[in-house]
Amino acid sequence: MNMNRRLLLQGSIAATLASALPARAQSDTAPAKPGAQSGEISPVMRTVSDYIAGAAQFPLPDAAAEATRHHLLDTLAAMVSGSRLLPGQRSIAYVKTLGGTPEACVPGTHILTNAVNAALAGGMLAHADETDDSHAASLTHPGCGVVPAALAMAERGRASGMALLRAVALGYDICARMSMALGSYAFARAGHDTHTFGPMFGAAAACASILRLDAGQVRYVLSYTAQQAAGLSNYGSDTEHVEKAFEFGGLAARNGAAAATMVASGMSGHTDVFAGERNFFFAFGPNTNPDELTRDLGTTFEVVNTDIKRWTVGSPIQATLDSLYELIKANGIKADDVARVVVRISHQGKRTVDNRAMPDISLQHMVAVMLIDGTASFRAAHDLARMQDPKVLALRPRIELIGDDELERIMPSRQAIVEVTMRDGRVLRHRTEHVRGTPGNPMTRDEVGEKAFDLCAPILGKARAHALVQAVWNLDATANVRALRSLLQA
């Protein structure tokens, strides 16, 4: 279905939140826990904590619910496929050494462990490569942090499918808003990693919702999350993607789950980490704007504004492959007939994907592969040996990547201009303004399901991969999320 970039409800959930919440979730002062600090709660903390505490009670609008199913399935497929990639294998090996109460599964394996360990492993599986979703404005990958934590917590508590869907949607909202409150792109330029900060708070919110914590307890959860918030934006130097998988997914999911379970066990903390002396936003200034946390909360659902990748490659390559694919389809381009390819993307994108040593984040390599194959499959994007294929190596010198001033100015819109010069003198050009899978050009349910099936079938088998897709489409009717285990484990 075609979902608008900004989904607005008729009437505001946020406006009716205070009157609809249970009395315990409306406290403007101290939480109900014995021995808690007293004092006034800031408007930002009050709004956010009340919203998180009440989110499980409010039905999602149809478009937001459908988008949440899409992103949940897309992330589960990334987890399953990631279990066979190096970062996934390393995380699985590590979690095996930890043991733990069997509360939740690690997808793609037969491991059962406690929810915090499962969140850690699941997060690394979800970002074991560049398959998972992304939110451009907040510079985050929400799914790989939020979904593994929410899934593990839902298994732990035998939550319903609807509770999981609402928690995931909530997690995307808090993830994106927290990163934007910190300044997103300026925050990253200062050396911090938005990919851990935002998803960590999103994971914590999702877990708090599934655990049905009240507003006072949620404030503690947010404080424990703030104390753990970390991450440096130098992840590009990780040549094996292992630490990056931990930073984007595992760290965020683990810390969010840990914060929620610690508070659920009775731990208390700061009642308002967002305000007062030496507060969270003060520590991470000067470009912070706490009001971004509450802007349109309850009326705009950020899961609708999150991208799903059509191609299992780095985000800056998506538009390039979209353009090249359209040119190949329209003109029947064959690799041997190509004299030269010029690709223009943003300067930031160029720095990320220019002649990298890993296939799925090397633009020149993936362009060469698509020219040869006519498409860019998951298998091709992860075939490291093929980077030395003579056919690929012969094409790569003909591919020029240029950082473009105009395309940099329109960021976070990731556009690309591809110009192919044929040996017969023809010059073919295509500009992608809305990447397939973004809110301006969303993938259909069938497309998302097909991508998930292709990722999962080699590991789960075709029958179980199909059953998993259908189970997510029908998750509203699932009474206990543990029913997904038999479909996820291998």
C-alpha positions, -999 to +999 in steps of 0.1 A: +000+000+000+011+036-006+018+052+027+023+090+031+055+102+044+038+118+074+008+099+088-016+122+107-045+109+127-079+126+130-076+137+166-045+134+187-037+104+208-013+125+227-041+150+236-062+123+251-034+104+267-035+118+302-073+111+306-071+076+292-041+064+311-044+045+344-039+067+374-005+053+381+008+065+348-003+101+352+020+111+381+036+145+376+059+141+405+076+111+420+070+075+407+052+051+430+082+031+440+092+033+477+121+056+484+119+074+451+131+109+447+104+136+448+103+168+427+087+183+396+090+164+364+098+184+333+071+186+305+093+166+281+099+138+305+063+138+316+050+136+281+074+109+269+071+087+300+033+089+300+032+081+263+055+051+266+035+038+296+003+041+278+013+031+243+003-006+247-033+005+253-038+024+220-046+008+187-023+017+158-038+034+128-040+010+099-012+025+079+011+025+109+002-011+118+009-022+082+042-004+082+051-020+115+045-055+101+067-046+071+096-035+093+092-063+118+093-089+090+122-072+072+142-072+104+134-108+113+146-118+078+178-098+084+183-116+117+178-151+101+201-143+071+226-126+094+230-158+114+252-172+086+274-141+082+306-134+101+292-108+126+263-131+133+285-162+138+308-142+162+278-130+182+263-165+183+296-180+195+298-153+222+263-158+235+268-196+237+295-189+263+270-169+285+243-195+292+213-178+308+177-186+317+160-199+285+136-169+280+141-161+243+155-176+211+184-164+189+169-166+154+187-189+129+199-211+158+186-235+184+199-212+213+176-202+241+190-177+265+179-148+287+162-118+271+192-095+274+216-120+258+190-127+230+187-090+224+224-086+220+228-115+196+197-106+177+209-070+172+241-082+158+224-107+135+201-079+123+230-057+113+254-084+103+254-067+069+235-039+051+201-057+049+182-039+076+161-007+075+171+029+081+155+063+090+172+090+070+163+121+091+175+107+124+205+089+108+196+056+125+188+020+117+158+015+140+150-021+133+183-038+143+181-021+178+144-021+185+131-054+170+155-079+186+150-063+220+112-062+216+111-098+203+132-111+232+111-093+258+079-104+242+091-140+243+102-136+279+067-123+289+047-145+265+032-113+251+007-112+223+015-104+187-004-071+190+016-061+221+048-067+200+035-047+171+026-017+193+059-019+211+079-020+179+060+010+165+067+028+198+104+019+196+107+035+162+090+067+174+114+071+204+144+060+184+140+086+156+129+114+180+158+109+204+184+110+176+168+142+162+166+157+197+204+151+199+210+169+166+213+138+142+239+149+116+256+175+137+258+149+166+274+124+142+299+150+129+309+156+166+320+120+168+289+104+184+271+075+168+234+082+162+231+046+153+234+035+189+219+065+208+185+065+191+179+028+188+190+023+224+163+045+237+139+030+212+147-005+224+143+006+260+109+021+253+097-010+234+108-033+263+092-010+289+059-012+269+059-050+268+067-052+305+038-028+311+059-005+333+041+026+347+052+061+340+074+064+371+092+032+362+096+043+326+114+074+339+139+051+357+143+031+324+151+062+305+177+072+331+193+038+331+194+040+293+210+075+294+237+061+317+245+035+291+242+057+260+275+055+240+289+050+206+315+066+183+309+075+147+342+059+136+325+026+127+336+030+091+371+017+100+357-017+110+367-038+080+349-070+091+316-053+101+317-072+135+321-042+158+297-022+135+271-049+140+275-046+177+274-009+177+243-005+155+223-034+167+237-055+196+247-026+219+214-007+214+192-038+219+212-052+248+213-019+268+177-011+261+166-045+273+189-044+303+175-010+314+139-022+312+146-055+330+166-039+358+138-015+366+112-043+363+132-061+390+128-032+414+158-010+407+152+028+411+171+058+397+169+094+386+133+105+380+141+130+352+174+125+334+163+150+307+162+181+330+181+198+358+217+201+365+241+182+343+212+164+325+214+142+295+210+169+269+234+192+286+260+165+285+256+159+248+251+196+237+253+221+221+230+211+192+204+193+213+167+202+212+147+181+238+114+193+223+120+170+193+113+141+216+076+151+219+070+167+185+039+151+169+042+122+193+010+102+189+001+117+156+031+110+134+044+075+135+081+073+124+079+037+114+060+050+083+089+073+076+115+045+078+131+030+047+132-006+038+161-016+015+152-031-018+188-041-023+209-057+004+237-032+003+247+000+021+221+029+020+243+052-002+243+025-029+205+020-030+197+049-054+225+040-077+213+005-081+177+017-086+189+039-115+211+013-131+184-013-128+159+009-146+184+016-174+192-021-178+155-029-180+147-001-204+177-005-227+188-042-224+223-031-213+250-058-214+283-054-195+304-059-226+286-030-244+294-004-216+323+020-222+319+041-190+296+046-160+296+078-141+277+078-107+269+110-088+259+108-051+264+130-020+299+136-007+289+119+025+277+088+006+309+088-015+330+087+016+311+057+029+310+035-002+339+045-024+359+013-034+354-003+000+369-038+007+335-053+015+312-061-015+279-049+000+293-014+008+315-010-023+296+010-049+320+003-078+318-034-071+280-036-069+276-016-101+299-040-119+280-070-105+247-055-116+260-049-151+271-085-153+241-101-136+213-077-145+204-075-108+220-075-074+211-105-053+218-111-016+243-138-026+262-116-050+263-088-024+280-111+001+304-130-022+337-117-011+356-139-034+339-124-064+356-091-057+386-108-074+366-121-104+384-111-136+351-100-152+343-077-122+379-064-121+378-056-158+346-035-154+356-015-123+380+009-139+352+020-162+331+031-132+336+066-118+321+078-086+317+115-080+306+134-049+280+159-060+274+193-043+237+194-052+231+159-039+249+167-007+227+197-001+195+177-004+206+152+022+191+132+040+174+125+007+197+099-008+195+105-045+218+093-074+224+102-110+238+074-132+251+081-167+260+051-188+280+057-220+277+028-245+304+017-269+281+027-298+281+063-285+247+064-268+246+081-234+219+068-211+210+088-179+187+082-150+182+100-117+166+084-087+149+109-065+129+085-043+146+052-036+124+021-038+115+013-002+115+049+010+083+067+021+081+085-013+083+052-032+074+024-007+076-013-013+044-033-014+035-061+010+043-086-017+077-070-023+086-071+014+074-106+017+094-117-013+126-101+000+120-118+034+113-152+018+145-150-003+166-142+028+151-168+050+145-198+026+182-209+023+183-212+061+148-221+073+136-240+042+110-228+018+080-240+038+090-224+071+101-192+053+067-189+037+050-197+071+071-170+088+060-144+063+024-153+068+027-154+106+039-118+106+011-107+083-013-123+108+005-114+140-025-095+154-041-128+160-012-144+178-018-149+215+018-157+225+048-145+205+067-177+215+047-193+187+072-178+163+101-198+178+095-229+157+096-207+126+127-187+135+150-214+149+173-235+127 
